[in-house]
């Protein structure tokens, strides 16, 4: 059993609360106009009916990596995650950030506004676009073997996590993959 769907907010967009269980890798299949404060809806194959509406900072990252024409983003993939330290005003409420993007050959760094008058570098890494083949073994052993092969590669672990969830791998296996992804992500943040 998996409680993830039971805690998902009922909305037409992906929210930070949707990513409490870990990062997801999604593929853009169309772009439409959004409301003024979030002017673009990026519709994803993996989240039908729920668009990703990136913040201004994440739109800056997308433009730096992929150019200014959002229609050209169709077919591109990105890994999004919940950053619990994202502030709205003075409150740390959490927000959605991009960790990896397809169609870039090397890490891309953009100076983003952190607070009024203060900027900090933000880096996205290239996303491996090949997803793992789901193991035939439904007991979880082969998933854990795949996890061992992924080692400390966050791209590979994120793709494995998404494939395991989609294939309805045992909950304990999905949790183990998520924990490894979180460990790698946390280690990457600590090393920055």
Z-matrix of the N, CA and C atoms (Angstrom, degrees):
N
C 1 1.450
C 2 1.532 1 109.40
N 3 1.316 2 115.43 1 151.43
C 4 1.457 3 121.38 2 -179.84
C 5 1.523 4 107.78 3 -139.30
N 6 1.331 5 117.23 4 126.42
C 7 1.459 6 121.72 5 -176.79
C 8 1.526 7 113.12 6 -88.53
N 9 1.339 8 117.91 7 -2.23
C 10 1.455 9 121.57 8 -174.15
C 11 1.525 10 112.22 9 -53.25
N 12 1.328 11 117.20 10 -48.00
C 13 1.465 12 119.89 11 -178.18
C 14 1.523 13 112.08 12 -64.90
N 15 1.314 14 117.83 13 -29.86
C 16 1.463 15 120.39 14 -177.44
C 17 1.523 16 113.03 15 -73.75
N 18 1.340 17 117.57 16 -17.31
C 19 1.462 18 119.72 17 -179.81
C 20 1.524 19 112.66 18 -105.80
N 21 1.327 20 117.15 19 1.24
C 22 1.464 21 120.86 20 -178.82
C 23 1.524 22 109.74 21 -71.18
N 24 1.337 23 117.09 22 132.21
C 25 1.464 24 119.24 23 177.72
C 26 1.518 25 110.69 24 -66.89
N 27 1.314 26 116.40 25 148.56
C 28 1.458 27 120.42 26 177.43
C 29 1.523 28 107.28 27 -89.03
N 30 1.323 29 115.99 28 102.44
C 31 1.447 30 121.69 29 -176.82
C 32 1.515 31 109.00 30 -157.10
N 33 1.328 32 115.60 31 169.92
C 34 1.463 33 119.78 32 179.98
C 35 1.520 34 112.42 33 -95.26
N 36 1.338 35 117.32 34 8.72
C 37 1.457 36 120.04 35 178.74
C 38 1.521 37 110.69 36 -135.09
N 39 1.331 38 115.25 37 159.42
C 40 1.458 39 120.80 38 175.59
C 41 1.527 40 107.20 39 -77.38
N 42 1.325 41 116.76 40 131.62
C 43 1.459 42 122.53 41 -179.77
C 44 1.523 43 109.92 42 -115.70
N 45 1.330 44 116.48 43 162.79
C 46 1.463 45 121.16 44 178.19
C 47 1.522 46 110.60 45 -57.61
N 48 1.323 47 117.41 46 -34.29
C 49 1.471 48 120.77 47 179.57
C 50 1.524 49 111.98 48 -61.91
N 51 1.329 50 117.47 49 -26.87
C 52 1.470 51 120.97 50 178.28
C 53 1.518 52 111.91 51 -67.79
N 54 1.331 53 116.82 52 -19.08
C 55 1.460 54 120.97 53 -173.69
C 56 1.522 55 112.58 54 -106.65
N 57 1.320 56 117.47 55 15.41
C 58 1.465 57 121.35 56 178.38
C 59 1.527 58 110.34 57 -61.13
N 60 1.331 59 116.92 58 -34.55
C 61 1.463 60 119.91 59 -177.37
C 62 1.524 61 113.05 60 -82.04
N 63 1.325 62 117.63 61 -4.07
C 64 1.460 63 119.95 62 176.55
C 65 1.509 64 112.07 63 137.93
N 66 1.342 65 116.93 64 170.52
C 67 1.461 66 121.49 65 -178.69
C 68 1.522 67 111.36 66 -69.24
N 69 1.333 68 115.73 67 157.05
C 70 1.465 69 120.45 68 174.07
C 71 1.527 70 108.79 69 -130.15
N 72 1.304 71 115.61 70 148.60
C 73 1.454 72 121.84 71 174.90
C 74 1.516 73 107.12 72 -107.00
N 75 1.335 74 116.11 73 127.16
C 76 1.454 75 121.99 74 -175.08
C 77 1.528 76 109.95 75 -129.49
N 78 1.337 77 114.88 76 157.93
C 79 1.457 78 121.68 77 179.99
C 80 1.521 79 108.95 78 -120.40
N 81 1.319 80 116.51 79 128.11
C 82 1.459 81 122.48 80 -179.09
C 83 1.522 82 109.00 81 -73.94
N 84 1.358 83 116.36 82 127.13
C 85 1.462 84 118.40 83 177.40
C 86 1.525 85 113.34 84 -114.22
N 87 1.349 86 117.67 85 -12.51
C 88 1.460 87 121.30 86 171.29
C 89 1.518 88 109.16 87 -168.39
N 90 1.333 89 115.25 88 160.92
C 91 1.463 90 122.03 89 -179.25
C 92 1.522 91 107.92 90 -129.08
N 93 1.345 92 116.14 91 131.05
C 94 1.461 93 120.86 92 176.92
C 95 1.523 94 109.17 93 -128.79
N 96 1.325 95 115.02 94 166.33
C 97 1.462 96 120.67 95 178.69
C 98 1.522 97 109.54 96 -74.73
N 99 1.331 98 115.66 97 139.51
C 100 1.455 99 121.41 98 179.26
C 101 1.512 100 111.26 99 -114.23
N 102 1.338 101 117.09 100 -170.52
C 103 1.464 102 120.84 101 178.90
C 104 1.532 103 110.65 102 -68.61
N 105 1.350 104 118.13 103 162.05
C 106 1.477 105 120.86 104 -174.95
C 107 1.530 106 114.57 105 -53.45
N 108 1.324 107 118.47 106 -41.42
C 109 1.466 108 119.62 107 -178.13
C 110 1.527 109 112.86 108 -74.57
N 111 1.314 110 117.31 109 -20.51
C 112 1.465 111 122.75 110 176.06
C 113 1.530 112 106.67 111 -136.59
N 114 1.339 113 117.36 112 78.90
C 115 1.460 114 121.14 113 -165.51
C 116 1.523 115 117.60 114 -70.99
N 117 1.330 116 118.55 115 -5.01
C 118 1.462 117 119.51 116 -179.70
C 119 1.521 118 111.22 117 -130.67
N 120 1.327 119 114.85 118 135.07
C 121 1.468 120 122.36 119 172.32
C 122 1.520 121 106.69 120 -105.55
N 123 1.327 122 116.25 121 116.21
C 124 1.455 123 120.83 122 175.40
C 125 1.527 124 106.73 123 -99.33
N 126 1.338 125 115.78 124 107.94
C 127 1.459 126 121.56 125 -178.50
C 128 1.524 127 108.52 126 -85.26
N 129 1.327 128 115.40 127 135.31
C 130 1.455 129 121.47 128 -172.93
C 131 1.525 130 111.61 129 -115.33
N 132 1.313 131 115.45 130 144.52
C 133 1.465 132 120.44 131 176.81
C 134 1.523 133 111.00 132 -59.00
N 135 1.325 134 116.42 133 -37.74
C 136 1.464 135 121.36 134 -172.47
C 137 1.523 136 113.49 135 -81.96
N 138 1.331 137 118.54 136 -13.97
C 139 1.468 138 121.85 137 -177.42
C 140 1.526 139 110.26 138 -130.67
N 141 1.336 140 118.29 139 64.48
C 142 1.464 141 119.84 140 -177.56
C 143 1.534 142 110.95 141 -58.03
N 144 1.332 143 115.15 142 136.08
C 145 1.457 144 120.38 143 179.19
C 146 1.521 145 114.37 144 83.38
N 147 1.338 146 117.35 145 -4.56
C 148 1.468 147 121.59 146 -178.99
C 149 1.520 148 108.24 147 -133.10
N 150 1.322 149 115.70 148 115.88
C 151 1.459 150 121.83 149 -176.72
C 152 1.527 151 111.15 150 -93.50
N 153 1.322 152 115.12 151 155.48
C 154 1.462 153 121.31 152 170.46
C 155 1.516 154 106.13 153 -93.14
N 156 1.336 155 116.64 154 123.34
C 157 1.466 156 122.95 155 177.42
C 158 1.526 157 107.21 156 -114.65
N 159 1.334 158 116.70 157 92.07
C 160 1.459 159 119.31 158 -174.93
C 161 1.524 160 113.17 159 -66.99
N 162 1.312 161 114.84 160 148.69
C 163 1.460 162 121.50 161 174.46
C 164 1.523 163 108.90 162 -66.43
N 165 1.319 164 116.65 163 169.08
C 166 1.466 165 121.12 164 178.48
C 167 1.528 166 110.47 165 -58.44
N 168 1.339 167 116.85 166 -41.22
C 169 1.469 168 119.90 167 179.31
C 170 1.520 169 111.57 168 -62.07
N 171 1.337 170 117.22 169 -43.96
C 172 1.459 171 119.28 170 -179.04
C 173 1.527 172 110.80 171 -72.04
N 174 1.342 173 118.03 172 -29.27
C 175 1.476 174 119.52 173 173.60
C 176 1.520 175 109.94 174 -65.37
N 177 1.328 176 117.67 175 -36.39
C 178 1.470 177 120.81 176 176.67
C 179 1.525 178 110.65 177 -62.93
N 180 1.319 179 116.55 178 -40.24
C 181 1.463 180 120.96 179 177.83
C 182 1.526 181 109.78 180 -63.53
N 183 1.338 182 116.63 181 -44.57
C 184 1.460 183 120.35 182 -179.31
C 185 1.533 184 111.01 183 -62.32
N 186 1.329 185 117.69 184 -42.73
C 187 1.464 186 121.19 185 179.14
C 188 1.526 187 110.09 186 -64.26
N 189 1.336 188 116.99 187 -42.08
C 190 1.469 189 120.22 188 179.63
C 191 1.525 190 111.25 189 -62.60
N 192 1.320 191 117.01 190 -37.25
C 193 1.464 192 120.65 191 -176.15
C 194 1.531 193 113.26 192 -86.57
N 195 1.343 194 117.12 193 -39.68
C 196 1.461 195 120.73 194 -171.06
C 197 1.521 196 115.13 195 -116.32
N 198 1.318 197 119.00 196 -4.28
C 199 1.459 198 120.82 197 -177.59
C 200 1.524 199 111.49 198 96.07
N 201 1.327 200 115.31 199 178.14
C 202 1.468 201 120.01 200 -171.25
C 203 1.526 202 115.31 201 -92.89
N 204 1.330 203 119.07 202 -3.97
C 205 1.461 204 121.46 203 -178.88
C 206 1.532 205 110.51 204 -96.39
N 207 1.343 206 118.11 205 101.55
C 208 1.462 207 119.40 206 -176.65
C 209 1.527 208 113.98 207 -64.55
N 210 1.325 209 118.05 208 -23.48
C 211 1.465 210 119.83 209 177.40
C 212 1.528 211 110.86 210 -63.40
N 213 1.329 212 116.90 211 -27.70
C 214 1.466 213 121.24 212 179.03
C 215 1.531 214 111.81 213 -73.66
N 216 1.320 215 118.12 214 -10.30
C 217 1.468 216 121.49 215 -178.67
C 218 1.535 217 112.85 216 -78.30
N 219 1.320 218 117.62 217 -14.11
C 220 1.461 219 120.76 218 -178.71
C 221 1.532 220 108.94 219 -57.84
N 222 1.316 221 115.65 220 130.07
C 223 1.466 222 121.81 221 -176.78
C 224 1.519 223 113.11 222 92.71
N 225 1.324 224 117.64 223 -10.41
C 226 1.462 225 122.30 224 177.81
C 227 1.531 226 109.10 225 -84.61
N 228 1.314 227 115.83 226 152.29
C 229 1.469 228 121.35 227 -179.21
C 230 1.516 229 110.53 228 -121.38
N 231 1.326 230 115.22 229 154.85
C 232 1.462 231 120.78 230 174.24
C 233 1.513 232 110.01 231 -148.97
N 234 1.320 233 113.94 232 154.46
C 235 1.462 234 120.50 233 175.02
C 236 1.518 235 106.35 234 -104.67
N 237 1.333 236 114.84 235 124.76
C 238 1.459 237 120.40 236 178.50
C 239 1.517 238 108.85 237 -114.71
N 240 1.322 239 114.78 238 149.84
C 241 1.463 240 120.21 239 -178.71
C 242 1.519 241 109.58 240 -145.52
N 243 1.306 242 116.32 241 163.43
C 244 1.458 243 121.90 242 177.39
C 245 1.521 244 108.75 243 -90.55
N 246 1.332 245 116.31 244 121.59
C 247 1.457 246 121.18 245 173.75
C 248 1.525 247 106.76 246 -99.14
N 249 1.338 248 118.78 247 108.83
C 250 1.460 249 120.67 248 -176.68
C 251 1.529 250 113.21 249 -67.30
N 252 1.326 251 117.61 250 -14.76
C 253 1.466 252 121.05 251 -177.96
C 254 1.529 253 113.72 252 -89.08
N 255 1.322 254 117.90 253 -3.12
C 256 1.463 255 119.79 254 179.66
C 257 1.522 256 109.43 255 -64.57
N 258 1.339 257 114.28 256 131.88
C 259 1.466 258 119.94 257 -177.69
C 260 1.521 259 111.52 258 -103.33
N 261 1.319 260 115.22 259 146.34
C 262 1.452 261 123.78 260 168.00
C 263 1.516 262 104.32 261 -122.54
N 264 1.337 263 116.28 262 106.99
C 265 1.463 264 119.72 263 -170.37
C 266 1.515 265 107.59 264 70.01
N 267 1.316 266 116.61 265 -128.20
C 268 1.466 267 121.09 266 179.74
C 269 1.521 268 112.22 267 -97.12
N 270 1.320 269 117.42 268 -5.16
C 271 1.465 270 122.03 269 -175.89
C 272 1.532 271 111.57 270 -92.07
N 273 1.320 272 116.26 271 136.87
C 274 1.470 273 121.63 272 172.24
C 275 1.535 274 106.85 273 -88.52
N 276 1.335 275 115.92 274 99.57
C 277 1.454 276 120.83 275 -177.41
C 278 1.527 277 112.76 276 -106.71
N 279 1.302 278 116.40 277 -13.58
C 280 1.462 279 119.94 278 -176.89
C 281 1.515 280 110.32 279 89.82
N 282 1.305 281 115.69 280 150.53
C 283 1.460 282 121.21 281 179.65
C 284 1.515 283 110.16 282 -157.52
N 285 1.319 284 115.32 283 173.47
C 286 1.462 285 121.11 284 -178.09
C 287 1.525 286 109.13 285 -96.79
N 288 1.336 287 115.40 286 129.79
C 289 1.454 288 121.39 287 175.61
C 290 1.525 289 109.58 288 -127.16
N 291 1.304 290 115.46 289 162.02
C 292 1.463 291 122.23 290 179.73
C 293 1.524 292 108.09 291 -101.04
N 294 1.326 293 117.17 292 129.87
C 295 1.468 294 119.69 293 177.58
C 296 1.526 295 112.19 294 -103.63
N 297 1.347 296 116.94 295 -33.01
C 298 1.460 297 121.25 296 -175.87
C 299 1.522 298 109.13 297 -140.40
N 300 1.338 299 115.59 298 147.20
C 301 1.460 300 121.53 299 178.48
C 302 1.528 301 109.79 300 -137.28
N 303 1.321 302 116.01 301 140.50
C 304 1.461 303 119.98 302 173.23
C 305 1.533 304 108.28 303 -76.67
N 306 1.308 305 115.70 304 171.86
C 307 1.461 306 122.22 305 175.37
C 308 1.532 307 113.60 306 62.32
N 309 1.326 308 116.62 307 26.51
C 310 1.466 309 120.90 308 167.58
C 311 1.520 310 106.34 309 -129.46
N 312 1.316 311 116.72 310 143.79
C 313 1.461 312 119.80 311 -174.81
C 314 1.522 313 113.58 312 -95.75
N 315 1.331 314 116.21 313 -15.01
C 316 1.464 315 119.73 314 -179.51
C 317 1.527 316 108.22 315 -149.28
N 318 1.331 317 118.00 316 164.66
C 319 1.465 318 119.61 317 178.13
C 320 1.531 319 110.76 318 -56.16
N 321 1.328 320 115.45 319 142.14
C 322 1.460 321 122.32 320 179.30
C 323 1.517 322 108.52 321 -116.41
N 324 1.326 323 116.49 322 127.07
C 325 1.465 324 121.38 323 -179.02
C 326 1.525 325 109.22 324 -114.50
N 327 1.334 326 114.95 325 133.61
C 328 1.458 327 122.67 326 179.69
C 329 1.523 328 107.71 327 -129.01
N 330 1.327 329 118.15 328 137.72
C 331 1.463 330 121.68 329 175.01
C 332 1.522 331 107.97 330 -81.44
N 333 1.328 332 116.64 331 116.36
C 334 1.465 333 121.74 332 -178.49
C 335 1.522 334 110.56 333 -113.10
N 336 1.321 335 115.74 334 149.99
C 337 1.453 336 120.99 335 177.80
C 338 1.526 337 109.18 336 -71.02
N 339 1.342 338 115.82 337 127.22
C 340 1.463 339 121.78 338 178.63
C 341 1.522 340 109.00 339 -98.98
N 342 1.306 341 116.14 340 -49.26
C 343 1.458 342 123.33 341 173.67
C 344 1.521 343 106.62 342 -140.30
N 345 1.309 344 116.23 343 169.41
C 346 1.474 345 119.64 344 -178.82
C 347 1.528 346 110.15 345 -52.29
N 348 1.326 347 115.61 346 120.06
C 349 1.456 348 120.84 347 177.49
C 350 1.521 349 114.89 348 81.89
N 351 1.324 350 118.31 349 -1.64
C 352 1.465 351 120.43 350 -178.90
C 353 1.526 352 109.64 351 -122.99
N 354 1.332 353 114.53 352 130.13
C 355 1.461 354 120.31 353 179.04
C 356 1.522 355 108.96 354 -120.47
N 357 1.332 356 115.06 355 154.97
C 358 1.461 357 120.63 356 178.26
C 359 1.523 358 108.57 357 -142.89
N 360 1.333 359 117.84 358 150.73
C 361 1.458 360 119.81 359 178.55
C 362 1.526 361 111.25 360 -71.30
N 363 1.320 362 115.94 361 141.22
C 364 1.458 363 123.36 362 176.18
C 365 1.515 364 106.15 363 -128.40
N 366 1.328 365 117.10 364 128.07
C 367 1.462 366 121.07 365 -175.91
C 368 1.524 367 111.56 366 -118.67
N 369 1.338 368 116.11 367 133.43
C 370 1.461 369 121.99 368 170.15
C 371 1.518 370 107.48 369 -110.57
N 372 1.321 371 115.15 370 148.08
C 373 1.457 372 120.99 371 -177.23
C 374 1.528 373 110.42 372 -107.98
N 375 1.324 374 117.04 373 157.11
C 376 1.471 375 119.91 374 176.79
C 377 1.523 376 110.63 375 -62.80
N 378 1.311 377 115.56 376 142.83
C 379 1.458 378 122.37 377 179.56
C 380 1.515 379 109.41 378 -102.63
N 381 1.314 380 115.69 379 124.16
C 382 1.462 381 119.82 380 173.81
C 383 1.517 382 106.86 381 -68.15
N 384 1.321 383 117.91 382 130.30
C 385 1.456 384 120.08 383 -173.08
C 386 1.523 385 114.25 384 -94.78
N 387 1.305 386 117.66 385 1.68
C 388 1.460 387 118.73 386 177.98
C 389 1.521 388 109.11 387 -96.15
N 390 1.308 389 115.13 388 123.59
C 391 1.463 390 120.79 389 179.01
C 392 1.519 391 109.09 390 -88.32
N 393 1.331 392 118.18 391 147.66
C 394 1.452 393 120.22 392 178.57
C 395 1.522 394 110.83 393 -68.19
N 396 1.318 395 115.97 394 150.03
C 397 1.450 396 121.00 395 175.17
C 398 1.523 397 108.04 396 -79.64
N 399 1.340 398 117.69 397 127.73
C 400 1.458 399 118.91 398 -179.82
C 401 1.522 400 111.23 399 -60.68
N 402 1.313 401 117.97 400 132.66
C 403 1.457 402 121.00 401 178.82
C 404 1.523 403 111.50 402 -64.41
N 405 1.315 404 115.62 403 150.40
C 406 1.465 405 120.49 404 177.70
C 407 1.527 406 110.95 405 -73.94
N 408 1.323 407 116.72 406 -28.56
C 409 1.460 408 122.37 407 -179.43
C 410 1.529 409 109.61 408 -71.80
N 411 1.328 410 117.64 409 119.24
C 412 1.459 411 120.60 410 -178.68
C 413 1.530 412 112.37 411 -91.71
N 414 1.326 413 118.31 412 2.02
C 415 1.466 414 120.04 413 -178.53
C 416 1.521 415 112.19 414 -78.55
N 417 1.321 416 117.33 415 -17.45
C 418 1.456 417 120.34 416 -179.79
C 419 1.519 418 113.28 417 106.64
N 420 1.344 419 118.73 418 -18.00
C 421 1.470 420 120.85 419 -177.51
C 422 1.520 421 111.63 420 -59.55
N 423 1.352 422 117.11 421 -46.80
C 424 1.468 423 119.66 422 -177.56
C 425 1.531 424 111.37 423 -68.34
N 426 1.336 425 117.32 424 -32.31
C 427 1.466 426 119.68 425 176.37
C 428 1.521 427 109.65 426 -62.21
N 429 1.313 428 116.75 427 -41.44
C 430 1.459 429 120.10 428 -179.18
C 431 1.525 430 111.12 429 -70.26
N 432 1.332 431 117.16 430 -30.60
C 433 1.461 432 120.35 431 173.91
C 434 1.529 433 109.20 432 -64.92
N 435 1.338 434 116.72 433 -45.00
C 436 1.471 435 120.86 434 176.51
C 437 1.527 436 110.42 435 -59.28
N 438 1.341 437 116.41 436 -38.86
C 439 1.456 438 120.90 437 179.86
C 440 1.525 439 110.48 438 -63.49
N 441 1.322 440 117.20 439 -40.78
C 442 1.459 441 121.60 440 177.76
C 443 1.527 442 110.24 441 -62.17
N 444 1.334 443 116.95 442 -39.76
C 445 1.465 444 121.09 443 179.30
C 446 1.530 445 111.23 444 -67.97
N 447 1.330 446 116.82 445 -29.36
C 448 1.470 447 120.58 446 179.90
C 449 1.523 448 111.43 447 -69.74
N 450 1.332 449 116.87 448 -22.70
C 451 1.470 450 123.74 449 178.54
C 452 1.522 451 111.05 450 50.64
N 453 1.319 452 117.47 451 -125.00
C 454 1.467 453 121.35 452 -177.44
C 455 1.521 454 112.24 453 -103.87
N 456 1.323 455 117.68 454 26.25
C 457 1.454 456 122.14 455 -179.57
C 458 1.533 457 108.52 456 -91.70
N 459 1.342 458 116.87 457 104.75
C 460 1.463 459 120.77 458 -176.97
C 461 1.521 460 111.66 459 -60.67
N 462 1.345 461 117.76 460 -35.70
C 463 1.467 462 120.28 461 177.34
C 464 1.523 463 110.56 462 -58.11
N 465 1.326 464 115.22 463 -49.81
C 466 1.462 465 120.41 464 -177.35
C 467 1.528 466 111.16 465 -65.53
N 468 1.329 467 117.38 466 -40.20
C 469 1.470 468 120.66 467 -179.92
C 470 1.529 469 109.98 468 -67.79
N 471 1.346 470 117.55 469 -40.67
C 472 1.471 471 120.77 470 178.34
C 473 1.524 472 110.88 471 -62.56
N 474 1.333 473 116.29 472 -43.48
C 475 1.466 474 120.18 473 178.75
C 476 1.527 475 110.43 474 -65.16
N 477 1.318 476 116.97 475 -39.88
C 478 1.461 477 120.83 476 178.53
C 479 1.526 478 110.40 477 -65.17
N 480 1.334 479 117.27 478 -41.39
C 481 1.463 480 122.09 479 178.11
C 482 1.532 481 110.11 480 -58.67
N 483 1.343 482 116.60 481 -48.36
C 484 1.464 483 120.91 482 -179.65
C 485 1.533 484 110.77 483 -62.34
N 486 1.326 485 116.92 484 -43.35
C 487 1.468 486 120.57 485 -179.79
C 488 1.532 487 111.06 486 -65.94
N 489 1.319 488 117.05 487 -39.03
C 490 1.470 489 120.35 488 -179.98
C 491 1.519 490 110.85 489 -65.68
N 492 1.333 491 116.95 490 -41.74
C 493 1.469 492 120.23 491 178.05
C 494 1.521 493 110.42 492 -63.97
N 495 1.342 494 115.92 493 -44.91
C 496 1.456 495 120.26 494 -178.12
C 497 1.535 496 111.31 495 -64.63
N 498 1.318 497 116.95 496 -35.00
C 499 1.466 498 121.17 497 -179.04
C 500 1.526 499 112.41 498 -86.13
N 501 1.345 500 116.76 499 2.73
C 502 1.460 501 122.56 500 -179.75
C 503 1.531 502 111.87 501 56.89
N 504 1.337 503 114.87 502 46.78
C 505 1.465 504 120.45 503 175.04
C 506 1.530 505 107.70 504 -62.32
N 507 1.333 506 118.05 505 160.64
C 508 1.466 507 120.07 506 178.83
C 509 1.536 508 111.37 507 -53.52
N 510 1.332 509 116.34 508 141.53
C 511 1.471 510 122.07 509 -176.79
C 512 1.526 511 111.72 510 -55.29
N 513 1.330 512 116.85 511 -37.66
C 514 1.469 513 119.89 512 -179.70
C 515 1.527 514 110.63 513 -65.08
N 516 1.319 515 116.66 514 -35.83
C 517 1.460 516 121.59 515 179.38
C 518 1.524 517 110.30 516 -69.09
N 519 1.331 518 116.62 517 -45.80
C 520 1.466 519 120.76 518 178.06
C 521 1.526 520 109.92 519 -59.75
N 522 1.341 521 116.33 520 -42.30
C 523 1.474 522 120.67 521 179.17
C 524 1.530 523 110.83 522 -63.23
N 525 1.318 524 117.63 523 -38.99
C 526 1.468 525 121.14 524 179.63
C 527 1.530 526 110.26 525 -65.72
N 528 1.336 527 116.85 526 -42.04
C 529 1.463 528 120.64 527 179.10
C 530 1.529 529 109.50 528 -64.96
N 531 1.342 530 116.21 529 -43.87
C 532 1.464 531 120.50 530 178.79
C 533 1.526 532 110.55 531 -60.01
N 534 1.328 533 117.59 532 -42.08
C 535 1.469 534 121.69 533 -179.07
C 536 1.532 535 110.87 534 -62.95
N 537 1.334 536 116.91 535 -40.02
C 538 1.459 537 120.12 536 178.53
C 539 1.526 538 109.63 537 -66.10
N 540 1.337 539 117.44 538 -42.93
C 541 1.461 540 121.05 539 177.87
C 542 1.519 541 111.49 540 -59.92
N 543 1.328 542 116.60 541 -42.05
C 544 1.468 543 120.99 542 178.83
C 545 1.530 544 110.07 543 -64.83
N 546 1.336 545 117.22 544 -41.32
C 547 1.458 546 120.78 545 179.15
C 548 1.521 547 110.62 546 -61.23
N 549 1.324 548 117.06 547 -45.11
C 550 1.460 549 121.10 548 -179.73
C 551 1.532 550 109.74 549 -64.69
N 552 1.333 551 116.44 550 -45.08
C 553 1.458 552 121.27 551 -179.98
C 554 1.530 553 111.18 552 -61.15
N 555 1.338 554 116.49 553 -46.42
C 556 1.469 555 121.42 554 178.92
C 557 1.531 556 111.50 555 -62.19
N 558 1.343 557 115.74 556 -39.95
C 559 1.470 558 119.83 557 179.63
C 560 1.526 559 109.97 558 -65.66
N 561 1.341 560 116.40 559 -37.41
C 562 1.458 561 120.62 560 178.50
C 563 1.515 562 111.40 561 -65.93
N 564 1.331 563 116.89 562 -40.69
C 565 1.467 564 120.69 563 178.65
C 566 1.530 565 110.64 564 -67.02
N 567 1.333 566 117.06 565 -39.13
C 568 1.465 567 120.69 566 -179.38
C 569 1.529 568 111.04 567 -66.85
N 570 1.329 569 116.18 568 -30.73
C 571 1.458 570 120.02 569 -178.05
C 572 1.521 571 113.71 570 -83.14
N 573 1.336 572 117.74 571 -7.99
C 574 1.475 573 120.69 572 -177.63
C 575 1.514 574 110.68 573 -77.42
